[in-house]
């Protein structure tokens, strides 16, 4: 373990603040969500290996302010055109 980080020194609030800052900096929702997943997996492994008592990342969430891509939505007319006989 790195001597720079004291065991058990991360809290859920610190990790969530980190996630919030990434979202506010303009990172995409997908990037922030992958970061959440990575943090969760790494801390779960550390807890499973008894490096830490429990995972502080267990209840992290992707912030609402993370940039979400606009999803194109088909109109009923466009759907009818796709499924109409040639």
GIJO-V666209 format. One record per helix or strand. SS is the DSSP state (2 for helix, 1 for strand). FROM is the first residue (numbers start at 0). LEN is the number of residues. If there is no record, write none. Layout:
ss=[SS | SS]
from=[FROM | FROM]
len=[LEN | LEN]
//
This chain:
ss=[2 | 1 | 2 | 1 | 2]
from=[11 | 27 | 28 | 66 | 75]
len=[13 | 1 | 20 | 1 | 8]
//
